[in-house]
Amino acid sequence: MQPIAIIRRVLVALSLALCLSGSAAAQSDPVAAREVDALIADVAALRSAVFIRNGSEYDAAKAAEHLRLKRSRAGNKLKTAEDFIRYCATASSMSGKKYRLRFADGRETDVDAYLNARLQALRRPREAKH
């Protein structure tokens, strides 16, 4: 096995361990919890998009359900919305394959890139008030 493949497997295993070790993401920080809630709601609202996980396609409701499951298993290990994106919404903890979104117009993007952009958009109005 190539060294890069070994490193990738170790990182996937560490991500899986993190996501499976607790009960409620970002529980200690109510702002982070609200941000994660908003990100999952955003995915659920993508009615015309397809969530691609391990080569299989899922609708928005199933995608949101999967992200909620990973979040619930992550527990208080997730301190920020960025932690949620990094450890629970980037790639399969089983295969290491990146999660993808395909929009109605055929464009595709990595889920983590989409969620990071949405997170920045969520924060912009709040940051402008301070």
N, C-alpha and C positions, 0 to 999 in steps of 0.2 A: 504494500500500500504506500502511496506517495505521502511524504511528510505533510503536505498541505491538506490532504484528505484526512489525515489523522487529527490535525489541528481543528479542522472543521467539525469532525465528529465529537471531539472534546467540547468545543463551544456549543454544539447542539445539545449534548448531554447536560452541560451546565445550565443552559437555558431551560431545558426540560425540568431539571431539578428545582430551579427557581420557580417556575410556573406551577409546579405540583406541590409546593410546600406549605400552603396556607389557605386562608379563607376569603379575604376581601381586599381588593387592590386599593392602594392609596388611602386606606382607612384612617390613618393618622392625620392626613392632610385633607380637609374638606374641599379645598380649592382643587387639588389634584383629582379627588374623587369625582367632582362635578365635571372637570375637563374630560376624564375618561368616559363618564356617562354620556357627555355630549358627542365624543368621538364615535362611540358605539351607536348612538342614535343616528349620527350622520351616515354611518354605513348602512343601517337598517332602512334609511330613507332613499337609498340608491336603487330604486325599483327597477330601473332599466339596465343596471349594471350586473355583471357576473363576477362572482368571487371565485378565484381559481386556487385550489388547495390540493397539492400533490397530484396535479394533472386532472382533477375532477372539478366540475363546475357546480356552483351553488348560487341560489338566489340571495338577495339582500337579507332576508329574514334568517336564513340558515347561517350566513356569514356573521351576523350580529350575535346569534345564539352561540356560535363557536367562540367568538371573542369574549362573550360573557363567561363561558365555561373556563377558558384559560385564565381570565381575570380572577374568577372565584377561587381557582386553584393556586393562584400566585400569593394570595394573602397579603400581609403587611410588608412583604419583601419589596413591593412596588411603592416607591416613595413619591414618584412624579408621573405625570402623563407620558413623559419621554421614556420612563422605565417600562410602562405598559406597552408602548409602541415597540420598543427595542426587544423586550423579552416575550411578549405575547402576540404581537400583531405583525411580525416581520417575516417569519418563516416557520415551517412545520418543525416542531420539536422532535418528530420521528424521523423525517427524511432530510431535513435541512433545506428543503426547497422553499424559495421565496414565495410568499403569498402575492397574488396578482389580482388586479381589477381590470375588467374589460368593460368599457362604456358602450352605450348604444351605437355611437358613431364608429366603433371599431378600435379606438385608441386603447392602449393598455398601459398600466403603470404598476409599480410595486406598491403594495398596500402601505408599507411604512412611509414611503415618499408622500403618498396621498394624505395619510393621517398627520404627518409632520406639517404639511402645508395647511391642513384644516386647523391644527392646533395653533399655528401662528395666526391664522385668521380669527380664531376665537379670542386670542389674547389681545389682538390689536385694539378693539374698542375699550377694553379694560385698561390697557396701558395708556391710552390717550387721555383717560380721566385723571391719571395721577400726575 
